[in-house]
Amino acid sequence: MTADLRTRLTDALSRIPDPHTDNDLGSARAIKGIGIDGDKVAIEIVLGYPAAGWHAQLAQQARTVALSVPGVAAASVDVRSRVLAHKVQGDLTPLPEVKNIIAVASGKGGVGKSTVAVNLALALAAEGARVGVLDADIYGPSIPKMLGISGRPDSPDGKSIEPKLAHGLQAMSIGLLVEEDTAMIWRGPMVTQALQQLLGNTLWKELDYLVIDLPPGTGDIQLTLAQKVPVSGSIIVTTPQDIALLDAKKALKMFEKVQVPVLGIVENMAVHVCSHCGHAEHVFGQGGGARMAAQYGVPLLGSLPLDMRIREDADGGHPSVVAAPDSAVAQAYRLIARNTAARLSLQAKNKTIAFPNIVIQNT
């Protein structure tokens, strides 16, 4: 009788959809345990990505499903997340202490890529992950200002450097090593070497994700970085504008060329809502990100508004996810973070990295 009940429970729970992967819990093998004591059951669900903002809702949904199974009078559900390391491109070696690197790219500048990268990192942290952010835009580093950090990082041995801490993130940028008004007049090989040193010499500590804000464009520098940085997945930031989409497609093809999975597309500045009358206007066009996603068979991870508060928050050193955590904008970033991490969780695992880091939320 107990075995039959467990089978029926497993079948019912496995059909619960996961909106972040467009799959179900059974396909993700997320049902890790079912305990049965008479007509009472205890269910353990483990997601492969951080999703603190979804845990309670999923637990309630699983509880409802369990109670609908004949023979179950009471059900308790524990939902938690465990982030694993995923494979990187080619024969590159993953960084020690970093499970996954997510590259944030755009085909051109001016689409809000850095703002998306910083808020994505903060949103992943808000969902329960340990996160770092690396500013790879050597010519125009902006992340120190966005995170409100300054001053040269500490070096315990004269060779390696400690990341700066800001809003729960570990952060590093060339902007912390040079004066704010210093022009970086470097050729491509110097830029590549500088990034590799920033990446490899920073003492990252047990990161689930390192978000890298790549320079805009798809030239030799970007291609070289994509080939030499061990990346688990990438996202493309664009606006709905046709010209921006043309360049975003080049960025997507660049990652395909170096065998880095494109986890999806983020459409920034999708709509502007007037703060006085509430009128919604698609300043840069409409639906461009969705069309591009459909064309290349990748997910649209989410759309973000053209909102003055996003710019003000970033300029003030407190990006929207931490400045207004309950706002619609912050929730949009958190949904994008869950979608991004969920898509990465579907990729092949990297079994060479095994340091434990479990994020737990009891519900």
C-alpha positions in Angstrom: 0.0 0.0 0.0 2.8 2.4 0.9 4.7 1.7 -2.3 1.5 2.2 -4.3 0.9 5.6 -2.6 4.5 6.7 -3.2 4.1 5.8 -6.9 0.9 7.8 -7.2 2.4 10.7 -5.4 5.5 10.7 -7.5 3.5 10.6 -10.7 1.3 13.5 -9.6 4.1 15.7 -8.3 6.2 15.0 -11.4 3.6 16.7 -13.6 3.9 20.0 -11.7 5.1 22.5 -14.4 8.3 24.6 -13.8 7.6 28.0 -15.5 11.3 28.9 -15.5 12.4 25.9 -17.6 9.2 25.2 -19.6 9.5 21.7 -18.2 8.1 19.8 -15.3 9.5 18.7 -11.9 9.7 15.1 -13.1 11.9 15.9 -16.1 14.2 17.9 -13.8 14.3 15.0 -11.3 13.4 17.6 -8.6 11.3 15.2 -6.5 14.1 13.9 -4.2 12.2 12.2 -1.4 8.7 11.2 -0.2 8.2 10.0 3.3 5.0 8.3 4.3 3.5 7.8 7.7 0.0 6.4 7.4 -2.0 9.1 5.6 0.6 11.8 6.3 3.4 12.5 3.8 6.5 14.6 3.8 7.9 15.7 0.4 11.3 17.0 -0.5 11.8 19.1 -3.7 15.3 20.2 -4.8 15.6 22.7 -7.7 18.8 23.0 -9.6 18.8 26.8 -9.5 18.2 29.5 -6.9 14.5 30.4 -6.7 13.8 31.8 -3.2 11.1 33.9 -4.7 9.2 30.8 -6.0 9.8 28.3 -3.1 6.7 29.2 -1.1 4.4 29.2 -4.2 5.9 25.8 -5.4 5.5 24.3 -1.9 1.9 25.3 -1.7 1.3 24.0 -5.2 2.9 20.7 -4.3 1.0 20.4 -1.1 -2.3 20.9 -3.0 -1.4 18.3 -5.5 -0.4 15.8 -2.8 -3.6 16.3 -0.9 -5.5 15.5 -4.1 -4.0 12.0 -4.2 -6.4 9.5 -2.6 -5.0 8.2 0.8 -3.3 11.5 1.7 -4.8 13.5 4.6 -1.9 15.8 5.5 1.2 16.9 3.6 4.3 18.9 4.4 6.7 20.1 1.6 10.3 21.2 1.9 11.6 23.1 -1.1 15.3 24.0 -1.5 17.8 24.7 -4.2 21.2 23.3 -5.0 23.4 25.0 -7.6 25.8 22.7 -9.5 28.7 23.6 -11.8 28.1 23.3 -15.5 30.4 22.6 -18.4 32.4 25.4 -20.1 33.4 25.7 -23.7 36.2 23.8 -25.4 39.1 22.5 -23.2 39.1 25.5 -20.9 39.4 24.9 -17.2 36.8 26.4 -14.8 38.0 28.8 -12.2 38.6 27.5 -8.7 35.9 28.7 -6.3 33.5 29.7 -9.2 30.9 27.1 -10.2 29.4 29.0 -13.2 30.3 32.1 -15.3 27.5 33.8 -17.0 28.5 36.3 -19.7 26.3 39.3 -20.3 26.8 40.7 -23.8 25.3 43.0 -26.4 26.1 43.7 -30.0 26.3 47.4 -29.4 26.5 49.9 -26.7 23.7 52.0 -25.3 21.2 49.2 -24.6 21.7 49.1 -20.9 23.8 46.0 -20.7 25.8 46.9 -17.6 22.7 47.9 -15.7 21.1 44.6 -16.6 24.3 42.7 -15.6 24.5 44.4 -12.2 20.8 43.9 -11.4 20.9 40.3 -12.7 23.8 39.6 -10.2 21.9 41.2 -7.4 18.7 39.3 -8.4 20.5 36.0 -8.3 21.8 36.8 -4.9 18.3 37.8 -3.8 17.1 34.4 -5.0 19.6 32.7 -2.7 22.9 32.3 -4.6 26.4 33.4 -3.8 27.3 35.8 -6.6 30.1 37.8 -8.0 30.3 40.4 -10.8 33.3 41.2 -13.0 33.4 44.4 -15.0 35.1 43.3 -18.2 34.6 46.7 -20.0 38.2 47.8 -19.7 37.6 51.0 -21.8 34.5 52.1 -20.0 34.1 50.5 -16.5 30.8 51.5 -14.9 30.1 48.9 -12.3 32.0 50.6 -9.4 29.7 53.6 -9.7 26.6 51.4 -10.1 27.5 49.5 -6.9 28.8 52.5 -5.0 32.3 51.1 -4.5 35.7 52.8 -4.7 39.3 52.5 -3.6 42.0 50.1 -4.6 41.3 46.4 -3.6 43.4 44.8 -0.9 46.2 42.4 -1.9 47.3 39.8 0.7 50.4 38.8 -1.2 51.1 41.5 -3.7 49.9 39.2 -6.5 46.3 38.3 -5.9 43.5 40.8 -5.0 40.4 40.7 -2.8 37.1 41.4 -4.4 35.2 44.4 -3.1 31.9 43.7 -1.3 28.8 45.6 -2.2 25.1 44.7 -1.5 26.1 41.1 -0.9 28.1 40.8 -4.1 31.8 40.1 -4.7 32.9 42.7 -7.3 36.0 43.5 -9.3 36.6 46.1 -12.0 39.6 47.8 -13.7 37.8 50.9 -12.5 39.0 50.1 -9.0 42.6 50.1 -10.1 42.9 53.3 -12.1 41.6 56.9 -11.6 38.1 57.5 -12.7 39.2 60.0 -15.5 42.0 57.8 -16.8 41.7 56.8 -20.5 42.6 53.2 -21.1 44.5 53.6 -24.4 45.3 49.9 -24.8 45.3 47.6 -27.8 43.4 44.3 -27.9 46.0 42.0 -26.5 46.6 44.2 -23.5 42.9 44.3 -22.8 42.6 40.5 -23.0 45.6 40.1 -20.7 44.2 42.6 -18.2 40.8 40.8 -18.1 42.4 37.4 -17.6 44.5 38.8 -14.7 41.4 40.4 -13.1 39.5 37.2 -13.6 42.2 34.8 -12.4 44.0 36.9 -9.7 40.9 37.9 -7.9 40.3 35.8 -4.8 36.6 34.8 -5.5 35.1 32.9 -2.6 32.7 29.9 -3.3 30.6 31.6 -6.0 27.6 29.9 -7.5 27.7 32.4 -10.3 30.1 35.0 -11.6 28.3 37.5 -13.9 30.7 39.1 -16.4 29.7 42.3 -18.0 31.4 42.0 -21.4 32.4 45.1 -23.5 29.8 46.0 -26.2 30.4 44.8 -29.7 31.5 41.7 -31.5 35.0 42.5 -32.6 38.3 40.8 -32.0 38.4 41.7 -28.3 35.0 40.3 -27.6 35.7 37.1 -29.6 39.0 36.5 -27.9 37.4 37.0 -24.5 34.7 34.6 -25.3 37.3 32.0 -26.4 39.5 32.4 -23.3 37.1 32.9 -20.4 35.6 29.6 -19.2 31.9 30.5 -19.6 28.9 28.2 -18.7 26.3 30.3 -20.5 25.6 33.7 -21.9 22.7 36.1 -22.3 22.1 38.8 -24.9 20.8 42.2 -24.0 19.0 44.2 -26.6 16.3 46.8 -27.1 13.3 46.2 -29.4 14.8 48.6 -32.0 15.7 47.0 -35.3 19.2 48.4 -35.4 19.9 47.1 -31.9 18.6 43.7 -32.9 20.9 43.5 -35.9 23.9 43.8 -33.6 22.4 41.6 -30.9 22.1 38.8 -33.5 25.9 39.1 -34.2 26.6 38.7 -30.5 24.4 35.6 -30.4 26.3 34.1 -33.5 29.6 34.9 -31.8 28.7 32.7 -28.8 27.5 30.0 -31.1 30.9 30.1 -32.9 32.8 29.5 -29.7 30.3 26.9 -28.4 29.0 28.9 -25.5 25.3 28.2 -24.8 23.0 31.3 -25.2 20.6 31.0 -22.3 18.3 33.6 -23.7 17.6 37.2 -24.6 16.7 40.1 -22.3 14.7 42.9 -23.9 15.6 46.2 -22.2 13.7 49.5 -22.6 10.7 47.6 -23.9 8.0 50.0 -22.9 7.8 53.5 -21.3 4.9 54.2 -19.0 4.2 57.9 -18.3 4.5 58.6 -14.6 1.8 61.3 -14.9 -1.0 59.8 -17.0 0.0 56.1 -17.2 0.1 56.0 -21.0 2.3 53.2 -22.3 4.5 53.8 -25.3 6.9 51.5 -27.1 9.6 54.1 -27.8 12.0 51.7 -29.4 9.5 49.4 -31.1 7.6 46.4 -29.9 8.2 42.7 -29.8 11.7 42.7 -31.2 13.2 40.6 -28.5 10.4 37.9 -28.8 10.9 37.8 -32.6 14.7 37.3 -32.3 14.2 34.6 -29.6 11.8 32.8 -31.9 14.1 33.1 -34.9 17.1 31.6 -33.1 15.2 29.1 -30.9 16.3 30.6 -27.6 14.1 31.8 -24.7 13.0 35.4 -24.1 14.2 35.6 -20.5 12.2 38.8 -19.8 11.4 42.3 -20.7 12.3 45.5 -18.8 10.7 48.9 -19.0 12.3 52.2 -20.0 12.1 53.7 -16.5 13.9 56.7 -15.1 14.1 55.1 -11.7 16.4 52.3 -13.0 18.8 55.0 -14.2 18.6 57.0 -11.0 19.1 53.9 -8.8 22.2 52.8 -10.8 23.7 56.3 -10.8 23.2 56.4 -7.1 25.1 53.2 -6.4 22.0 51.3 -5.3 20.6 49.4 -8.3 16.9 48.8 -8.4 16.9 45.2 -7.0 18.3 46.6 -3.7 16.9 50.1 -3.9 13.3 49.0 -4.2 13.2 45.2 -3.7 9.4 45.1 -3.7 9.0 47.1 -6.9 7.7 45.8 -10.2 11.1 46.4 -11.7 13.0 44.5 -9.1 10.5 41.6 -9.4 11.1 41.6 -13.2 14.8 41.3 -12.6 14.3 38.5 -10.2 12.2 36.6 -12.7 14.9 37.1 -15.3 17.4 35.8 -12.8 15.4 32.6 -12.1 14.8 32.1 -15.8 18.5 32.5 -16.6 19.7 30.2 -13.8 17.0 27.6 -14.6 18.0 27.5 -18.3 21.6 27.0 -17.2 20.6 24.2 -14.9 19.5 22.3 -18.0 23.0 22.3 -19.4 25.5 19.4 -18.9 27.1 19.3 -15.5 30.8 19.8 -14.8 31.8 17.0 -12.5 35.3 18.5 -11.8 33.9 21.1 -9.4 32.3 19.7 -6.3 32.6 22.1 -3.4 29.2 22.1 -1.6 27.0 25.2 -1.6 23.4 24.5 -0.8 20.8 27.2 -0.5 18.0 26.1 1.8 14.6 27.7 2.5 12.1 25.9 4.6 8.4 26.5 3.9 
